[in-house]
Amino acid sequence: MATKHKLPGSSWRAYIESALFANSVRKTTMLELYNLAIKQPKVIVTSHQMHKPVQFGLPKNAKILVSNDGGIVGRTARARRLVREMGKESGRYLNILGEAVYNLNNRQGLWLEGIVGLHPDFMVKAHLLSPETDAKNMLDWGINFTPWMNPWSGLYKKSRCLDEPDILVLADPEWSYPDFPNGLVIIDEENNCIAILGLRYFGERKKGTLTLAWTIGVRQNMVACHGGIKKIGNRPPVAVFGLSGSGKSSITNSHDHAGTLKKNEKVNVIHDDAFLIDLENNVTVALEPSLFDKTDAVKFDDPDIGYFYSAQNVGVTELPDGNRKLVCEDIRNDNGRCLKSRDMFNHADFCERPGMVIWLQKDTSLPPICRVDSVGLSVAMGASLSTMRAKGVENVDPKELEKLVIEPFANPFRVHPLMVDCQQFKKLFKLGTGCYIMNTHAFGLPGNLVDIPKELSLKIVTELVRGSIEWREWKAFEGLSIPKNGNVLFGEDFDKKYKPAKSPEYINFLRDRMQDRITYLSNKRDIDYDMESAFIDPLVTARTVIDRVLYPV
């Protein structure tokens, strides 16, 4: 068995686990959830055939179901509360959780079992408890991970035993409390349990479950990864890390890199969102069998819809012949989503350790591609990953979407200390994994930006994997190298568009962005006590070099 039965290690877990056994709760199946979901008032049954429904125990003619969540169509990070940070407030939150469990158990509830992890090296049993009225979200959760049924349950029983209790997820979208108008998410990562209260969006359930799985993995000496990983030909895997909108999925799921790959450079996608790198056993494990992707590029009657299992926050129209079809492209609202199969391209559930890591950043001070030349700077640039949040993905003030933010290792769902991620990535880079930085947004000074098209980013990944890029030291940024043969590989105007300038205006801009990184990590060290100077020093050294350029003695 992959996880062990343990007595509840905290009051939080005891509340959630005990709720499973109330008389009002029954274990459910994917078939029951589908039959309940098609009767839910808010659910729309489309005319699109669901992709391979029989694998989930559903009827072969099952349809794609659509659920729409009202005005909130993204994650609400401000609802999150970590048990280990509550301090004197823990009693108050425990009382709130107790009342939430009481009210949930006074209604008909459903208990679905599933599995997180697709390799015998890491498979964790997970449990979702929700009211019967939330059947569609429960169905989607089962599809996104793997429901407790063959062949997955058989593989689980043969998997490596972990000294961990199962993951417990309690979700009640109908919960409300005056002090928490945006909902409340209580996370006890040390005991593998989470309560998601007053939040309808399916992504809260998916990321909440992954949050606990990543934390378990880190305790097993793995690297927690919010990113994509793929193999190209027989070369070592390439892993890309970035927030939604950074190009993470576009790069990972591309089968031909905008036509730049050769026939013998076959792509095998592992996953585009969540995986763990086992540092001891040289294996990278995908955590989910399905993809939860944006539908902003899905056209009407797009052939890709044939790979959909489900959809959320998208439009539906009825044609004169009575068929109900999806209307995507974010016409109805931002951040339309679907659950779809990896069958749309070559895929595998695991691979070896990545040969290269790419930090996807939307930092206009950086050119489209840089190589990082030291372990220390590789970690520092990942810990200070700079980007902009994708429109509509998160429930935040629209003004915040325009600001550059730092999101360490592109993982806003991390709940274990940041220092732990720094230490784990350091181990990975010391094992020989190379590190690169790709800016996928635009380059230059504010008001004079040059776009970086997706096709160029894909071409860059192709040449990185081939090892075709020749490098030269970037004298203004100690520890980074930039392409020497960019014009040859990427077009005659590559250097003209993207070669870093030597002007004082640009150098000052680069220094300011570097200082933003230093300030962020220094605050993590001095205020949050969650950073070491050793992971900041490479950035300080680089800034010192710039200072000498700007202010020669």
C-alpha positions in Angstrom: 0.0 0.0 0.0 1.3 3.5 -0.9 0.1 5.3 2.2 -0.4 4.1 5.8 -3.4 4.2 8.0 -2.6 6.5 10.9 -4.6 8.0 13.7 -5.4 11.7 13.1 -2.3 13.7 13.9 -4.2 17.0 14.5 -7.6 18.3 15.4 -7.9 19.6 11.9 -7.5 16.1 10.4 -9.8 14.6 13.0 -12.6 17.0 12.1 -12.3 16.3 8.4 -11.8 12.5 8.7 -14.6 12.1 11.1 -17.0 13.9 8.7 -16.6 11.1 6.2 -18.4 8.6 8.5 -21.5 10.6 9.2 -24.8 8.9 8.4 -25.5 11.6 5.8 -22.4 10.6 3.8 -22.1 7.7 1.3 -19.3 6.5 -0.9 -19.9 7.3 -4.5 -18.7 6.2 -7.9 -18.0 8.1 -11.1 -21.2 6.7 -12.7 -23.3 8.0 -9.8 -21.6 11.4 -10.0 -22.3 11.6 -13.7 -25.9 10.7 -13.3 -26.3 13.3 -10.5 -24.4 16.0 -12.4 -26.6 15.8 -15.5 -29.5 16.7 -13.2 -27.8 19.6 -11.4 -29.6 22.9 -12.1 -26.5 24.8 -13.1 -25.0 22.0 -15.3 -25.4 22.1 -19.1 -25.4 18.8 -21.0 -23.8 19.5 -24.4 -24.1 17.4 -27.6 -20.4 16.8 -27.6 -19.3 13.2 -27.0 -17.0 12.9 -23.9 -13.6 11.4 -24.8 -13.4 7.7 -23.8 -15.9 7.8 -21.0 -15.9 4.0 -20.5 -12.5 4.1 -18.8 -14.2 6.0 -15.9 -17.1 3.5 -15.8 -19.4 6.0 -17.6 -21.8 5.2 -20.5 -20.1 5.1 -23.9 -22.4 7.9 -25.1 -21.7 10.2 -22.1 -21.6 13.9 -23.1 -19.3 16.8 -22.1 -20.9 18.6 -19.2 -20.4 22.3 -18.6 -20.6 24.1 -15.2 -20.3 27.8 -14.8 -19.4 29.4 -11.5 -20.9 32.9 -11.6 -18.6 35.9 -11.2 -15.6 34.1 -9.8 -13.9 32.1 -12.5 -10.4 31.9 -11.0 -8.5 31.0 -7.9 -8.8 33.1 -4.7 -5.4 33.0 -3.1 -6.4 35.5 -0.3 -8.8 32.8 1.1 -5.9 30.6 2.1 -4.9 30.1 5.7 -2.1 27.8 6.8 -2.5 26.0 10.1 1.2 26.4 11.0 0.9 30.2 10.7 -2.4 30.7 12.6 -0.8 31.1 16.1 -3.3 32.4 18.6 -6.0 32.5 15.9 -6.0 28.7 15.6 -8.9 28.2 18.1 -11.1 30.6 16.1 -10.4 28.8 12.8 -10.9 25.4 14.4 -14.3 26.5 15.6 -15.2 27.7 12.1 -14.1 24.4 10.7 -16.2 22.5 13.3 -19.3 24.5 12.4 -18.6 24.0 8.6 -18.4 20.2 9.2 -21.6 20.2 11.2 -23.5 22.1 8.5 -22.1 19.9 5.8 -23.0 16.7 7.6 -26.6 18.0 8.0 -27.0 17.6 4.2 -26.5 14.6 1.9 -22.8 14.2 1.3 -20.7 12.2 -1.1 -17.3 10.6 -0.6 -15.1 9.9 -3.6 -11.8 8.1 -3.5 -9.0 8.7 -5.9 -5.2 8.5 -6.5 -2.6 11.2 -7.0 0.6 10.1 -8.9 1.1 8.0 -11.9 4.1 5.9 -11.0 4.6 3.2 -8.4 7.3 5.3 -6.9 4.7 7.9 -5.8 1.0 7.1 -5.6 -1.1 8.6 -2.8 -4.7 7.8 -2.0 -6.9 10.8 -1.8 -10.5 11.4 -0.5 -12.9 14.1 -1.5 -16.0 14.9 0.7 -18.6 17.3 -0.8 -22.3 17.9 -0.6 -24.4 15.9 -3.1 -25.2 19.2 -4.9 -21.5 19.5 -5.9 -21.5 16.3 -8.0 -20.1 18.0 -11.2 -17.0 19.3 -9.3 -16.5 15.8 -7.8 -16.8 14.2 -11.2 -14.2 16.6 -12.5 -11.9 15.8 -9.6 -12.1 12.1 -10.3 -11.3 12.7 -14.0 -8.4 15.1 -13.2 -6.7 12.6 -10.9 -7.6 8.9 -11.1 -10.7 7.4 -9.5 -10.4 4.4 -7.2 -11.0 1.8 -9.8 -9.0 -0.6 -12.0 -6.5 -0.4 -13.5 -5.3 2.4 -11.2 -6.3 0.8 -7.9 -4.4 -2.4 -8.8 -1.2 -0.4 -9.6 -1.6 1.5 -6.3 -1.5 -1.7 -4.3 1.8 -2.5 -5.8 3.3 0.9 -5.3 6.1 2.0 -2.9 5.0 2.4 0.7 5.2 5.9 2.0 5.1 6.8 5.7 2.2 9.2 5.0 -1.5 9.2 5.7 -4.0 9.6 2.8 -4.9 13.1 1.5 -8.2 14.4 2.8 -10.1 17.1 0.9 -13.4 18.6 2.3 -15.1 21.1 -0.1 -18.4 22.9 0.5 -19.2 25.6 -2.1 -22.4 26.5 -0.3 -20.6 27.5 2.9 -20.7 31.2 3.9 -19.5 33.3 6.7 -19.7 37.1 7.1 -16.0 37.5 8.0 -14.9 35.6 4.9 -16.9 36.9 1.9 -14.3 35.5 -0.5 -14.4 32.0 1.0 -11.9 30.2 3.3 -9.3 27.5 2.6 -7.8 25.9 5.7 -4.6 23.9 5.0 -2.9 21.5 7.4 -0.1 20.3 5.2 1.7 18.5 8.0 -1.3 16.1 8.3 -2.3 16.1 4.6 -5.7 17.6 4.9 -7.5 20.7 3.5 -10.9 22.3 3.9 -12.2 24.4 0.9 -15.1 26.5 2.1 -17.4 28.8 0.1 -15.5 28.4 -3.2 -17.1 27.1 -6.4 -14.2 27.1 -8.8 -13.0 23.6 -9.6 -9.4 24.8 -9.7 -9.5 25.2 -6.0 -10.0 21.5 -5.5 -7.4 20.5 -8.1 -4.7 22.8 -6.7 -5.6 22.1 -3.1 -5.1 18.4 -3.7 -1.8 19.1 -5.6 -0.6 21.3 -2.8 -0.7 18.4 -0.3 0.8 16.0 -2.9 3.7 18.3 -3.6 4.3 18.7 0.2 4.3 14.9 0.6 6.8 14.6 -2.2 9.2 17.1 -0.7 9.2 15.0 2.5 10.2 12.1 0.3 13.3 14.0 -1.0 11.6 15.0 -4.2 11.4 18.4 -6.0 7.9 19.9 -6.1 7.2 21.2 -9.6 4.5 23.5 -11.0 5.5 23.3 -14.6 5.6 21.1 -17.7 8.0 18.4 -18.7 8.5 16.6 -22.0 11.0 14.5 -23.9 12.2 15.3 -27.4 13.7 12.4 -29.3 16.2 10.4 -27.2 17.5 13.5 -25.4 17.1 14.1 -21.7 13.8 15.6 -20.6 13.3 19.4 -20.6 11.2 21.0 -17.8 9.7 24.5 -18.1 8.4 26.4 -15.0 5.9 29.3 -15.2 2.6 30.6 -14.1 -0.5 30.3 -16.3 -0.1 32.6 -19.3 3.7 32.3 -19.4 3.7 29.7 -22.2 4.2 26.7 -20.0 1.4 24.7 -21.6 2.1 26.0 -25.1 5.7 24.9 -24.9 5.1 21.6 -23.2 2.2 20.4 -25.3 3.6 21.5 -28.7 4.3 18.4 -30.8 6.3 20.1 -33.5 7.6 23.5 -32.0 6.0 25.6 -34.8 7.4 23.2 -37.4 11.0 23.4 -36.2 11.3 19.7 -35.1 12.5 17.0 -37.4 10.7 13.6 -37.9 13.1 11.8 -35.7 12.6 14.4 -32.9 9.5 12.8 -31.6 7.8 14.6 -28.6 6.6 12.7 -25.6 4.7 14.8 -23.1 4.7 13.9 -19.5 2.6 16.7 -18.1 2.0 20.4 -18.4 1.2 21.4 -14.8 2.3 19.2 -11.9 5.1 16.6 -11.3 7.7 15.5 -8.8 11.3 14.8 -9.4 12.6 11.9 -7.3 16.2 12.9 -6.6 17.2 9.5 -5.3 15.7 7.2 -7.9 16.1 9.3 -11.1 12.5 9.4 -12.0 10.1 12.2 -12.7 6.4 11.4 -11.9 3.3 13.1 -13.3 0.6 13.6 -10.7 -2.5 13.7 -12.9 -3.6 11.7 -16.0 -5.6 14.6 -17.5 -4.9 18.2 -18.5 -6.8 21.2 -17.0 -6.2 23.8 -19.7 -7.4 27.2 -20.8 -9.9 27.3 -23.7 -9.1 30.8 -24.9 -7.6 29.4 -28.2 -10.3 26.8 -28.8 -12.4 27.7 -31.9 -16.0 26.8 -32.5 -16.2 23.1 -33.4 -12.4 22.8 -32.9 -11.2 19.2 -33.5 -9.5 19.4 -30.1 -12.9 19.3 -28.4 -12.9 15.6 -29.3 -10.4 15.1 -26.5 -12.4 16.9 -23.9 -13.8 15.2 -20.8 -15.5 18.3 -19.2 -15.6 22.1 -19.4 -16.0 25.0 -16.9 -16.9 28.6 -17.4 -17.4 28.5 -21.1 -20.4 29.5 -23.3 -22.9 27.1 -25.0 -25.1 27.7 -28.0 -27.9 25.7 -29.5 -27.8 25.3 -33.3 -31.0 25.1 -35.5 -30.7 21.3 -35.5 -30.9 21.2 -31.7 -27.3 20.4 -31.0 -25.7 22.3 -28.1 -22.1 23.2 -28.8 -19.3 24.8 -26.8 -18.5 28.5 -27.4 -14.9 29.0 -26.1 -12.2 31.6 -26.9 -13.0 33.3 -23.6 -16.1 35.0 -25.2 -18.3 34.4 -22.2 -15.6 35.3 -19.6 -11.9 35.1 -18.9 -10.2 31.8 -18.0 -12.6 29.4 -19.6 -11.3 25.9 -18.8 -11.6 22.2 -19.9 -10.4 18.9 -18.7 -8.9 17.0 -21.6 -7.0 13.9 -22.4 -3.3 13.6 -23.2 -4.3 11.3 -26.0 -4.1 14.3 -28.3 -0.3 13.9 -28.4 2.3 11.2 -27.5 2.5 11.0 -23.8 3.9 9.0 -20.9 3.3 9.0 -17.1 6.9 9.4 -16.1 10.5 9.8 -17.3 14.0 10.3 -16.0 15.3 13.4 -14.2 15.2 16.5 -16.5 18.4 17.4 -18.2 17.5 21.1 -18.3 15.2 23.4 -16.4 13.9 26.6 -18.0 12.5 29.4 -15.8 9.8 31.2 -17.9 9.8 34.8 -16.9 7.9 37.9 -18.1 10.7 40.3 -17.1 11.3 42.8 -19.9 14.9 43.5 -18.7 15.9 40.0 -19.9 16.4 38.8 -23.5 14.4 35.8 -24.9 17.0 33.3 -23.7 19.9 33.2 -21.2 22.0 30.4 -19.8 22.7 30.3 -16.1 26.3 29.4 -15.4 26.3 28.5 -11.7 24.2 26.4 -9.3 23.7 29.3 -6.8 22.4 31.7 -9.5 20.2 29.0 -10.9 18.4 28.7 -7.6 18.4 32.4 -7.0 16.7 33.2 -10.4 14.1 30.5 -9.8 13.4 31.7 -6.2 12.9 35.2 -7.6 11.0 34.2 -10.8 9.5 37.4 -12.2 6.3 37.4 -14.2 2.9 38.8 -14.7 -0.3 37.0 -13.7 -2.5 35.8 -16.6 -5.8 37.7 -17.1 -8.7 36.1 -15.2 -6.8 33.2 -13.9 -6.9 34.5 -10.3 -9.6 36.4 -8.5 -7.7 39.7 -7.9 -8.0 43.4 -8.6 -7.5 44.0 -12.3 -4.9 46.6 -11.5 -2.8 43.9 -9.9 -2.6 42.0 -13.2 -0.5 44.8 -14.7 2.2 44.6 -12.1 5.3 42.5 -12.3 5.2 39.9 -9.5 7.8 37.5 -8.1 6.5 34.0 -7.6 9.2 31.6 -6.4 9.7 28.7 -8.7 6.3 29.7 -10.3 4.5 27.8 -7.6 1.9 30.0 -5.8 0.5 26.8 -4.3 3.5 25.9 -2.2 2.8 25.7 1.5 6.0 24.2 2.7 8.8 26.7 3.5 10.5 28.4 0.5 13.9 27.4 1.8 13.0 23.7 1.3 12.3 24.3 -2.4 15.7 26.2 -2.7 17.5 23.3 -1.1 15.8 20.7 -3.3 16.5 22.6 -6.5 20.1 23.1 -5.4 20.4 19.3 -5.2 18.9 18.9 -8.7 21.3 21.4 -10.2 24.3 19.8 -8.4 23.3 16.5 -10.1 24.0 18.1 -13.4 20.7 19.5 -14.6 21.3 22.7 -16.6 19.4 25.9 -16.1 18.1 28.5 -18.5 15.9 31.6 -18.4 13.4 32.4 -21.1 11.5 35.7 -21.3 8.3 34.9 -23.2 6.7 38.3 -23.1 8.6 41.3 -24.5 12.1 42.8 -24.3 13.4 46.4 -23.8 12.7 49.6 -21.9 9.1 50.6 -20.9 7.5 52.3 -23.9 9.9 50.7 -26.4 9.2 47.0 -26.0 9.8 44.4 -28.7 7.4 41.4 -28.5 8.7 37.9 -28.2 6.4 35.7 -30.3 5.4 32.2 -29.2 7.0 30.8 -32.4 10.4 32.2 -31.4 10.1 30.7 -27.9 9.4 27.3 -29.4 12.3 27.6 -31.8 14.6 28.5 -28.9 13.5 25.3 -27.0 14.3 23.3 -30.1 17.8 24.6 -30.4 18.4 24.3 -26.7 17.6 20.7 -26.8 19.8 20.1 -29.8 22.6 21.9 -28.1 23.0 24.3 -31.1 23.3 27.6 -29.3 26.8 29.0 -28.9 27.1 31.1 -25.8 29.0 34.2 -24.8 29.3 35.9 -21.4 26.9 38.7 -20.7 29.3 41.1 -19.2 26.6 43.3 -17.6 25.0 40.3 -15.8 27.5 38.3 -13.9 26.7 34.6 -14.2 24.5 34.7 -17.3 25.4 33.9 -20.9 23.5 34.9 -24.1 23.5 33.5 -27.6 26.5 34.2 -29.8 24.9 32.8 -32.9 21.3 34.1 -32.4 21.2 35.6 -35.9 22.1 32.3 -37.5 19.6 30.2 -35.6 16.7 32.6 -35.1 16.8 35.1 -37.9 19.0 38.0 -39.1 17.3 40.5 -36.9 17.6 38.6 -33.7 20.5 40.6 -32.3 19.0 43.8 -33.5 15.8 43.1 -31.6 17.0 41.3 -28.5 20.7 42.0 -27.9 21.0 43.8 -24.5 22.0 47.4 -24.9 24.9 49.1 -23.3 23.1 52.4 -22.7 23.0 53.8 -19.1 19.1 53.8 -19.4 19.0 50.1 -20.1 21.7 49.2 -17.5 19.9 51.1 -14.9 16.6 49.4 -15.8 18.4 46.0 -15.5 19.8 47.0 -12.2 16.4 48.0 -10.8 14.9 44.7 -11.8 17.8 42.9 -10.2 17.3 44.9 -7.0 13.6 43.9 -7.0 14.8 40.3 -6.8 17.3 41.0 -4.1 14.7 43.0 -2.0 12.1 40.2 -2.3 14.5 37.5 -1.2 16.0 39.7 1.5 12.5 40.3 2.9 11.9 36.5 2.9 15.1 36.2 5.0 14.7 39.1 7.4 10.9 39.2 7.8 9.7 35.7 7.1 12.9 33.9 8.2 12.5 31.7 5.2 15.6 32.5 3.1 19.4 32.2 3.5 21.9 34.8 2.3 23.7 32.1 0.3 20.7 32.1 -2.1 20.8 35.9 -2.4 24.5 36.4 -2.8 24.7 35.5 -6.5 22.3 38.3 -7.3 24.1 40.8 -5.1 27.4 39.9 -6.9 25.7 40.5 -10.2 24.3 43.8 -9.1 27.8 44.8 -7.8 29.2 44.2 -11.3 26.5 46.5 -12.8 27.3 49.2 -10.2 30.9 49.2 -11.4 29.7 49.6 -15.0 27.4 52.5 -14.0 29.8 54.2 -11.5 33.4 53.3 -12.4 35.9 54.3 -9.7 
